[in-house]
Amino acid sequence: MPSPANDPVIAAVSERVRAVIARQPGHDVGTVAQTFRVDPDQLRRLIDERDGFVDAEFLIDVVTALVHEAGVDPKWLLIGQYEPATHRHALWLGEDRTSLGARRLRNFVEEQYQRVRDSAFVVSARPNLEQGE
């Protein structure tokens, strides 16, 4: 039975995550997973199985780790466009290396992700609204 398809937002974010991870020094999935504190098997599936189903919560964890460990702009990972204010705020949150700081950063990334999802939903629903449906 085929895996369920990823929605376009998750597919696009996954591609950007793959591109960044591919450029990490050493590019050993086990080492990257350990550094990012994520499950290595899930990370391997995310990287290797381009058509495989991606769990949104895991993807948010990986985006958060890339922001926290590599200083990547979360908005670029989520929408493909650099946003200096968001990047600065994420870097500021990432300065707190405690578990509370990590939770705050993850919450921030999750909020940004939800905004992207909400705006994608509005854009995809708009043609139906314009047609009077």
Secondary structure, DSSP 8 states (H G I E B T S, - for coil): -------HHHHHHHHHHHHHHHTSTT--HHHHHHHHTS-HHHHHHHHH-TTS---HHHHHHHHHHHHHHH---HHHHHHSS--HHHHHHHHHHHT--SHHHHHHHHHHHHHHHHHHHHHHHHHHHHHHHHTT-
